Amino acid sequence: MDKFHICFGLSAYGTLRSVFRKQNLLQTESIICIEDDFSVGPLHQLETATGMNKRIEWIHSFFKRVEAISPEDLTTVKAYLLRNLSFPAQIPDGSNVILWHGQNTSDSIGIHYIVSMLQDKSLSFETIDITAFSVNYDYKLRNRDGNEVSYVLKSVGALPPNFVMDAYQVKKNMPAPLVQSHIHEWEKWSQSDSTLRVYKQGEVLEVSEDFYDASILEYASKEFQKAVRVIGTVMGESDQCIGDMYLTYRVHELIKQGLLQYQGELMPLRRLEIRLK
């Protein structure tokens, strides 16, 4: 039986590929990377070319508002998003599909999307929940004081390579009712017009675009400081997996609203400094 591992994001893909190569698994098992952040942007009919092209248009527009991005980079973004439509063709009937994920917004929606895209094939599904693995394993990190503290991993990209094979050993079968549940959940998200979503108590919820504004204002100060520092603090303190691009967008919006002042340049981010008005 062919085995296909599916993960979310280039960081997760790089980790799995490196470990699988050392374990000589790439000769018999394949890895597919879904490179997208399902927590932001439109999902409407994303399983279709029309829906995907609308998402691509939104992402291009979004990038241009927050980052000086080249036409070549935009072409690259479009290419990897379109690959998300074509990946089912790589997986033949009768294969075993192993989904690597964490308990976060993007992965949760991504699983719905993947299972739905593969629903017409005869496949068996298994899952590897990195968040549950880190809790059960009692994964620890050293804090600033040098003490070991328990740490919950929220994504596969955060999984240290030396734990990959341990996580692989605790994969779980996805029963048929759960497969159908994922398909049904994707049908609901495919009709959604929301722009931003968060993960709360095992459930993905739609929230307003300004969801992170309060945190940005909380960690900004009355003295100018690098915007990247404020954004990094928000990311580090948040219980969500949110990318810096979306937070940069919200910083720009708060500047437009007059709630933040800035000096330097709006783009690139490293040249931007902000403070409370």
C-alpha positions, 0 to 999 in steps of 0.5 A: 500500500502506498503511503502519503504523508500530508503536512501544512507549511514548508517548515513542517515539510522540511522537518519531515523530509529531512528525518524521512531521508535519514530513516530511508523512508522516502523510497517507499513513502511520499510527503505532500506539502499544503502551503497555505494559511487557512486562518486568513482570507476567503475560503468560499468554494476553495475546492474549485478553480473559481474559488482558488483564483479568488483567494489568489486575487485576495492574497495578492492584494493583501501582500501588496498592502503590507510588503514590497513583493516582486511579480516573481514572488507573486507568481510563486505564491500563485503556483503553490496555491494552485498545487493545492487543487491538483494534489489529489492526482498524486494519490492513487486509490488504495493508498494510506494517507497520513495527516500531520497536524497541530491543534490550530486554526489553519490545520483544522480547516486544512484537514477538512479541505484535504479529506473533502478533496480526496472523498472520491478516492478509496483511501484509508486515513490516519492522523498524527496530532502533534499537540496531543503528542506533546501533551502526552509526551510531556514535552519540555523547554527551558525557560529564561531562568534555565528551568524546564517547563512543559510546552504544548506544540501547536504545529508540526513546524515546531516539532523538533526533528528528534521527536518525529519518529516518536510521533509517527509511532502514535498515529491514529486511524480516522474512522469512516464517521470522522471522515464524513464529518470532515467532509461535512465541515468543509462543505460549511466552510466552503460557503463562508465569507469570513476573512479571519478565523481562530481556534478556541476550545477545539473549535474554529470560529469566525471573528472580526478582522480587528480581533488582534488589534487589542493585543497590538495596542497592549504591547505597543508603548508610548515610546517608539519601538520597532514594529517587528518587536511588537508583532513578535510579542503578540505572536509569542503571547497569543494562544493562536498560530497567526502569521506576521503578515496579518499582524503587519496588516493590522498595524497599518490599519491602526495607523490609518485609524490614528491609534498608532503613530509611526516613523520610518517607512511602512514597508519593509517592516524592519524600517517601521517604528510605532508607538501609541498615539 
